[in-house]
Amino acid sequence: MNKTFFTLLMLSVIVSCRNSADNETIKNEVLQAEKAFEKMAAEKGLAEAFWFFASEDAVIPRGNDSLIKGKENIKAYYSLNANPDEAVSWTPDFIDVSSCGTLAYTYGRYVYSGKDSLGNPTERTGIFHTVWKKENKTWRYVWD
């Protein structure tokens, strides 16, 4: 229910913008931010990537009913739960941007791979949804 409310809220904000922008160019910027985020996660780990691409007031839902709020808290969460055998990859299936070009959202599939307690490879798949905000000419996520 929270995800539905948040998505509807973001859609209403996106629709309310009045300035026109080149949507395809902006969609490409957001795609490049997503791919840079994914690359950093692979090269430097989840904690560094989730910290670097986060807005100061970013929020991530984890668990059934918990939210981790703020850039530093997100980094601490991923640092505490770091596992060198884990990796995540993702690709947006859909990107949309506000008409004023300062908000965007993406969704798509992710693959989370690692090893179980016996060292056997594991893989988990799912759907991600990210809300992006342009801050000082840079895309930062506010919800992931």
C-alpha positions as CSV (number, residue, x, y, z in Angstrom):
1,M,0.0,0.0,0.0
2,N,2.8,2.4,0.8
3,K,4.5,1.8,-2.6
4,T,1.2,2.4,-4.4
5,F,0.6,5.7,-2.4
6,F,4.2,6.8,-3.1
7,T,4.0,6.0,-6.8
8,L,0.7,7.9,-7.1
9,L,2.2,10.9,-5.2
10,M,5.2,10.9,-7.5
11,L,3.1,10.7,-10.6
12,S,1.0,13.7,-9.4
13,V,4.2,15.7,-8.8
14,I,5.5,14.7,-12.2
15,V,2.3,15.7,-14.0
16,S,2.2,19.1,-12.1
17,C,5.5,20.4,-13.6
18,R,4.9,23.1,-16.3
19,N,8.1,23.7,-18.2
20,S,8.8,21.6,-21.2
21,A,12.0,19.6,-21.5
22,D,13.6,17.2,-24.0
23,N,12.3,14.0,-22.4
24,E,14.4,11.6,-24.5
25,T,17.6,13.4,-23.6
26,I,16.6,13.4,-19.9
27,K,15.6,9.8,-20.0
28,N,19.0,9.0,-21.4
29,E,20.6,10.9,-18.5
30,V,18.6,8.9,-16.0
31,L,19.6,5.7,-17.8
32,Q,23.2,6.7,-17.6
33,A,22.9,7.4,-13.9
34,E,21.3,3.9,-13.4
35,K,24.1,2.2,-15.3
36,A,26.8,4.2,-13.4
37,F,25.1,3.3,-10.1
38,E,25.1,-0.4,-11.2
39,K,28.8,-0.2,-12.3
40,M,29.9,1.4,-9.0
41,A,28.0,-1.2,-7.0
42,A,29.9,-3.9,-8.9
43,E,33.3,-2.2,-8.6
44,K,33.2,-0.6,-5.1
45,G,30.3,-2.4,-3.3
46,L,26.8,-1.6,-2.5
47,A,27.5,0.7,0.5
48,E,29.7,3.0,-1.6
49,A,27.3,3.0,-4.6
50,F,24.1,3.5,-2.5
51,W,25.8,6.3,-0.6
52,F,27.3,8.1,-3.7
53,F,24.0,8.2,-5.7
54,A,21.7,9.0,-2.8
55,S,20.2,12.4,-2.2
56,E,20.8,13.6,1.4
57,D,17.2,12.8,2.3
58,A,17.0,9.5,0.3
59,V,14.9,6.6,1.6
60,I,15.1,2.9,1.0
61,P,12.5,0.4,2.2
62,R,14.1,-2.8,3.7
63,G,12.3,-5.6,5.4
64,N,8.6,-5.8,5.6
65,D,7.9,-2.5,7.2
66,S,11.1,-0.5,7.8
67,L,12.5,2.5,6.1
68,I,16.1,3.6,6.1
69,K,16.3,7.4,5.9
70,G,19.2,9.5,4.9
71,K,22.3,9.1,2.9
72,E,24.6,8.2,5.9
73,N,22.1,5.7,7.4
74,I,21.8,4.0,4.0
75,K,25.6,3.7,3.8
76,A,25.7,2.3,7.4
77,Y,23.0,-0.2,6.6
78,Y,24.9,-1.6,3.5
79,S,28.2,-1.5,5.3
80,L,26.9,-3.6,8.2
81,N,25.3,-6.1,5.8
82,A,28.3,-6.2,3.3
83,N,29.2,-9.5,1.8
84,P,32.0,-9.7,-0.7
85,D,30.4,-12.8,-2.4
86,E,27.2,-10.8,-3.2
87,A,26.6,-8.8,-6.4
88,V,23.5,-7.1,-7.9
89,S,22.8,-6.1,-11.5
90,W,19.8,-4.3,-12.9
91,T,18.4,-2.6,-15.9
92,P,15.5,-0.2,-16.2
93,D,12.6,-1.5,-18.3
94,F,10.9,1.8,-18.1
95,I,11.9,5.4,-17.5
96,D,9.7,8.4,-17.3
97,V,10.5,12.1,-16.5
98,S,8.6,15.1,-15.4
99,S,7.8,17.8,-18.0
100,C,10.1,20.2,-16.1
101,G,12.9,17.6,-16.2
102,T,13.9,17.5,-12.6
103,L,12.1,14.3,-11.4
104,A,12.1,10.9,-12.9
105,Y,11.3,7.3,-12.0
106,T,12.5,4.0,-13.2
107,Y,11.6,0.4,-12.8
108,G,12.8,-2.9,-14.0
109,R,14.3,-6.2,-13.0
110,Y,17.3,-7.0,-10.8
111,V,19.4,-10.1,-10.2
112,Y,21.0,-10.5,-6.8
113,S,23.6,-13.2,-6.7
114,G,25.8,-14.6,-3.9
115,K,26.6,-17.8,-2.0
116,D,24.7,-19.7,0.6
117,S,26.3,-20.8,3.9
118,L,27.7,-23.9,2.2
119,G,29.3,-21.8,-0.6
120,N,26.8,-22.8,-3.2
121,P,25.9,-20.1,-5.7
122,T,22.5,-18.5,-5.2
123,E,20.4,-16.1,-7.3
124,R,17.4,-14.0,-6.4
125,T,15.5,-11.9,-8.9
126,G,13.0,-9.1,-8.4
127,I,11.6,-5.8,-9.4
128,F,13.1,-2.4,-8.5
129,H,11.5,1.0,-8.5
130,T,13.7,4.1,-8.1
131,V,12.7,7.8,-7.9
132,W,15.3,10.3,-9.1
133,K,15.7,14.0,-8.5
134,K,18.1,16.3,-10.3
135,E,20.3,18.1,-7.8
136,N,22.9,20.6,-9.1
137,K,22.8,19.0,-12.6
138,T,23.3,15.5,-11.1
139,W,20.7,12.8,-10.8
140,R,20.4,11.4,-7.2
141,Y,17.8,8.9,-6.0
142,V,15.3,9.9,-3.3
143,W,13.6,6.4,-3.2
144,D,15.0,3.1,-4.1
